[in-house]
Every structure is written in C-alpha cells, then in structure tokens.
Amino acid sequence: MTQHHQPHLKTEWTDAITKAKGYLVIDTLVGGACGGGIRMRQGLDLSEVERLARTMTYKLTVLGMPSGGAKGGIDYDPNAPDALEVLRRFLEAHRPFLLERWSTSEDLGTREEDILRILADMGIQSSVQASIAKHPQGAYVLERLQKVFALVIDGMSATDVTTGYGVAVATKHTAKVLGIDISQTTAAVQGFGSVGASAALYLQKMGCKVVAVADAKGTIYKETGITIQQLLSRRDKLGTIDREGLDESYTLLPREAWLSFDVDILVPAAIADAINSDNVHNVSAKIVVEAANIPTTAEAEEILTDKGVLVIPDFIANAGGAGLFGAALDIDTDVSEQGLFAYIEQQIGRYALLSVQRALASKRSVREAAMALIHERVFG
C-alpha cells in the first residue's frame, strides 16, 4: 500500500453510560462492502483500529473476497461485568453500517456467539448481513454460512481450524518455492490455542515434524516429533497443556525456548511482538510464519530478512479464518471440509507462492512483495 492511502471512513463513539470509546474504521470499500471483526480491550485506540482495518484489506484481498477491509474496536475491559452491554450499545449505534456496509465477526475480547445473539435481538439475521444483502442469492448464502459454522473438522469447529489450516498451507507453499518438501521439515510452534494447535496439527498432517510446542506454562519438546493429537486431548480452553502423565520422551523447557531450536520453521501463534530485537538473534529457522497478528516487530523482521529468513506476514498466513465467510459467499465452493479447505488452499497458497517468488526475485521482504501485489489488485 502507498503511504498516501487514507481510510475511507473513521467513526468515534462514546458510550453514554460508561463513557467508553469505540471506533469503526472502514479502510476500503469494494462493491459498497467491507468486512472485519470487533476488538475489545482496555487501552485500545483509533490508531490500532486503523492498522487492523488495513490488515483486513490485505487479508480479504488474499482470499479473493468481494469486500474491502474494516475493523471495529472498543476501549473497554472485556472481562468487566457489563462488557456485553457495552458491546450491545456499540452495535446498536452502528446499525446502519451493519445493514448496508460492514460485515463483522469476533476478534480479541469478543465472541462470535455474543455478537450473533445481540444482532438477533436487533432483528439482524447475520453478522455478515451487509454482504448477504448485496449478494444476488442472499438467502442461499445465509443458509451456506450456517452450514459452514456447523461443520466439525478433526473434532473441532470449523471456526477453530481454518486459520491454522491456512497457516499450514502458507508454510507448505513457501517451502515449495525454496525447493523444500514440507514432509522433510521440522517446526516449533508458539501458542496452543485454536490457531497454534490447528496449525501444528495440519503441519503434522502434511508430514512436517513438529518438535516443540510452547504455551503459557513453558515449552514441550520431543526430538522425534510430537503427536499433536495427544496434546490436543490435554489442552484446556485457554490452550494450556496438562503435563501430568507425559512420558519421558518429552522434555519440559522454559517458555522462551521455542524460539531457539534448530528447526526449519517457526510459527509464532500467540502474542504480538513475540520475536523482537532482544531475541531475534536466537532464530536459526529458514521460515517464520506469522500465525498470530503482528508477532514480529518491524526491526526484528528487517534483521531476519537481511539474514535470508523468509517472514510470511500475518495477513497471508492467518487469513484462513476469514475464509469461512469467503467460502460461503463463493457459491461455487462446496460446503464441506473438502470444499472449505480447497478454497483456503487455492487463495492463501496462491498469494504465498507469488509473494515469496517476488520477494526472492526482487530481494525484498515477503511483506513488501505481498503488499505490492495487493496494491496492484486493490488500487490498480
């Protein structure tokens, strides 16, 4: 994107009761539509929402969706007793956008089921009502979306696995450009929530040997490769793994150890700025795949790029979550595990492949190459 691009629209809302601030940023409109979730956290500001909305423009372009990027945000504690009421008032204030322009979903600090329940109380059928209303087969799309959300894949909901599957797809295609067979690689994954766990699972299904997984308690290492399904059965809802009863083939290490293993692939799938100027020199991997949002600082990414490490940006690697909506809107996609995964494979795989090829040919970062591709598509 060029530095001159400004968001299409920015709103600021003040809750009449709590005085909490809320924001909607529409970065771009495509066909009169935009999409992006709602984040709630204490300390959130307009600048953060703007950056997130821009990232949604990138993600939706990667997925080939007929929508611009947007994001909602509320500066409020999501654990406060009245957080849902604040969310309700925010949604009510933005009702015209939800009906005509903005398709939304969950993000940090909000849950899809809460958003859907509040919207139903408001008489709005879906969180993507604006997109459905513009679609020539809107009722059919709504039916397809309901089927997608009802899918259970590998014992998890479709919403829990699609982002991780997209991470694995981006990794596979990056390795392919480098002439590496994914089945001959090793990986370490930071985070074992829905994204990290499903990324690890599908990397393993593709033949990658996942030797380390880190959660809030520390890093679990197994030289011969972890059986991810075994750890999934020990995971709680926060992504913390129960170590009790793990056999002696597993080694328990400090939390930060995940970064330093001599592996081919690192997958940061937890917190922002996980790879930074203080620890970036510990990285020996060939590929870093950003499964979390902004897990690598700009300074660290520059250092890695100079070392020849490929950093696959978050707006490609973790775009698979939005692929649920893309698959429902694309009526040529079969509403099934196979259809959903084929859609994500095609869209994310293509952008990962082209971006890495361009980056290597032009000696730029993958992020710069990917943003140039997206700019060509969105702004001509």
N, C-alpha and C positions, 0 to 999 in steps of 0.2 A: 504494500500500500504506500501511497505517497504521503509525505508529511502534511500535505495541504488538505487532505481529506478530513472533513468535519462530520460529526454525526448528523443524521437527518433531523433528529428531534431529541431534546432533553427536557424532562419534566422534573419538578421538585414538589413533593407532597409533605405536608405536616399533619400528623395525626392530632385530631382535635382533643383527644383525651390524654395521651401520654406525651405529646409533643415530639414523638419520634419522627425522624426524617425518612422519607422514602423517595426513590428515584426510578424513572423509566428512561432508558436511553435506546432510541432506535438508531442504530448505526447506518443501516441501509434498508431500502425497500426494494423488493423485486416483485413486480406484478401487484403492487399495493400491499404486500405481505411481509412480515418479519417474524422471527422466532428466537426465543431464548428464555431460560428459566429465571426464577426469583431467588435471590440470595438474601439471607437474613443473618446478620452478625453485628455485634456491638463494635463500633469503630469504623464501619463501612462508610465510604464517602462517594461522591459523584465520580471522582477520578477512577476509582476501582470499577464502578459500574460501566464507565465508558470503555475501559480496557477489556472487560468481559464481553461487552456488546461487539466490539471489534473482533474479538476471537470467535464469536458466534458467526459473524460474516464469513470468516475463514472456514469454519467447520461446515457450515451449510453449503458453501461452495464446493468443498471437498466431496460432500455427499451428493452433489448434483441436485439439491433440493431447490424448488422454485420459491425461494424465500430469502429475504435479507436477514441481517443479524440484529438482535436486540437483547436487552437484559433488564430485569427489574432488581431492585435492591432496597433493603430496609435496614436502617441503622438501629438495631434493637437486639436484645439478648433472646435467642431462640428458645432458651430454657426458662424464660420468665413465665409465670402462671398465665399471663394474659397475652402471650405471644400470638396465639391463634386469632385472637380478637383483633390484634393489630394487623395481622395478615389479612383478615376479612375486610377491614376498613380500607386497606391499601387496594385490594382487588375491586372493591365497590367503587372507589374513586377512579379507577382506570377501566371501568366497564366499557365505555365506548371503544377503547383500543382493543379490548379483548373480543369484542364482537366484530370489529371491522379490520383490524390491522395485525394484532400481536397474538401469536400462539406461544404459550408458555408451558413450564413444567417445573419440577423441583430443582433445587440447587443446594449448596451448602446452607444448612439451617432450616430448610423447609422439606416437606414430604409431599409426594405426588397425591397420596390419598387425601391429605388435608386440603390441598388445592382443589381437587375434584369435588370434594364434599361441599366446600364453600361455594364453588361455582354452581353446583347443582341447586343450592339454596337460592342462588341469584337467578335461577332459570336458564343457566348456560350449560349446554349438554356436555361440552368437552373443553379441555384446556387448549385445544387447537381449533376452537370454533371458528376463528377468523379464516384459517386455511380451508376448513371444511366448507365454509360459506362461499368461498371463491372457486371451489372445485366443481367441475361440471357434473360429477357424480358424488356429491357431498354425503348423501345418506349412506351410500355404499362404502365410502372412505371411513365414515364413523364406525360402521359395522366391522370393517377390516381392522381398524385401530383397536377396538375392543377385543378382537381375536388375538392380535399381537400381544397385548398386555396379559392375556390369559395363558400364553404359551409357557410351558415348563420345559427347560432345557438343562440336561445334566443335573437334574434335581434342584435347579434354581429358576427363578423367574427370568423371563426374557430381559427385563429391565436390569437385572443383576449381572447378566453375562455378555451383553452386546458390546459394552465398552471394552471389556477385557479381550473379547474376540477380535475387535478392531486393532487393539494393541499388538496382538499376535500376528495379525495379517500385515500390519505395517513393518513389523520386525522381519517377517519372512521375506517380504519383497526388498527390503533394504539389504539383507544378507545376499539375496539373489544378485543384485547389482554388483556386489563385491565378489561374486563368484563363489559364495559360501552356501553350502546346503544347510538349511536350518536344522536338519536332523544330526548334523555334526557339530552343533554349537552347545555352549554352556551359558547359563544365565543366573543372575541374582536379582531377586525382587524385593523392593522395599514397600511394605504395606500388604495386609492380607484382608482388607475389606472387599467389597464386591468387585472393584476394579482389579486390585492386585491379585486376588485369589483367582478370578476368572482368567486374567492374563497368564498367570502361572499355569493354570490348567490347560489352556489351549496352546501355549508354547510347548508344554509336555506332549500334548496330543499330536503336535506337528513333529515331534521327535527331539526337540531341544531338551537337554539335561539341565533341569533347574536344581542347582546345588545349594542355594541359600534363599531363605525367606525371612524377612525381618518384620516384627510387629512392635507394639508398644513395650513389650517385655524384653526384647532382645532379638538376636539373630539365631535361627536354627540352620545348621549346616550339615550336609551329608555329601561326602565326596563322590559317591557313586550315583547320586541323584535322588532327590526327594520324591516320594509318591504323593503327589498333590492331593489326590482324593483322600488319603489318610489324614492329612492336615485339615482338609475341609470338614471332616467329621468331628474335629476337635475345636472348631472355630466358634466363638460366640458372636453375638450380633454386632459387636464393635470391631470384629476382625482380630481378636486376641486368641492365640492358640494355647490350648491346655497342654502343658509339657508333661504332665503326670503320665507315666507309663510308656513314654517314648523309649525305644530300645537303644542300646549302647552304640549303634551305628550313627546316631545323631549327636552332634556336638553343639552345646549351647554357648553362645558368644555374646559380647556386648551388642547393643542395638546398632551402633555405627559401623560394625564390622562388615555389613553387607556391601559397603562401597569399595572395599579394598581387595576383594577376591580377584584372582587371575582368571576372569571369565570373558567370554566374547561379548556378552550383552548385559547391560544394567537397565533395570526397569524401576525408576522411582515412581511409586504409585500411592504416595501418602501425602506429605506436606509440601507447601511451597518452599522454594529456596533450599531444598534438601542437598543439592550439590552447589557449593558456593566457593568463594575464594579461599576459605580456610581448609577445605578438604579436597578440592578438585585435583590436587596433585597426587592424591591416593588412587585415582581412577586409572585402571590399566585396560579397561574394556575397549573394544573396537567400536561399539554402537551403544548409545544411550537413547532409550525410547521413553519419551515423556508421557507416562500414563496418567500422572496427576496434572493438575493445572499449575503452570509456571514452577516446576520443581527444580529448574536450573537457573541460577542468576545469569544476567547478561554477561557479566565479567567471566564467570566460570565457563559459559558456553563459548566465548571467544577463545579462552585458553584451550579448551578441548578441541575446537575446530583447528586451531593452529597446530595441535598435536596430531591431526589427522583423524580424530574421533568424530564419527557422524552422530549428531544430535537430532533425532527425529522430533519435531516440535509437537507440542500438545494438541494443537488444532488439527493435526493429521492423526496422530496416534490415538487420541481418546475421543474421536468424533463418532465412534460407533454407537454411543448412547442415543444421539440424535437420529441415528439410522433407523430406530424403531418407527419414528414418525415418517421418515423418508420412504421406508418400505411400504407403509400403509398408504401414503399419498401416491406412490407409483403403482397403479393398479395392474401393471404387468408382472409385478412381483408376487409370487405365491406366498400366502400367509401360512408359513410353516417354518420349522427350524432351518430346513434346507434353503427355502426361499429367502429368509432373513439373512442368513449367513452369506448366501451368494451375492445379495445386494451389497453387504458391507465389504465383502471380498473385492467386488468389482470397483466400488467407489474409492475406498481407502487404499486398496492395492495399487490402483492406477496413479493416484496422486503421490503415494510414497515412491513408487518406481520413477515417475517423471521428475520429482523433486530431487531425489538422490542423484539421478543421472545428470541433471542440470548442474547440481552443486559440484559434482566431480569435474564436469567439463569446464565450468567457469571458475573453479577454485573459490567458490563462495560457500557460506554455511548452507545447510539444508533449509534452515528457516528463511534465509534471503531468497533462495531459489524458489521455495514454495510460495512465498508472498508475491514474488514476481508473476508466477503462474496465475495466482488468484486475482491479482490486479488486472491482468490481461483479460480474464474472464468477466470480472465484475464491471470494470471501468473502460474496457476496450483499449 
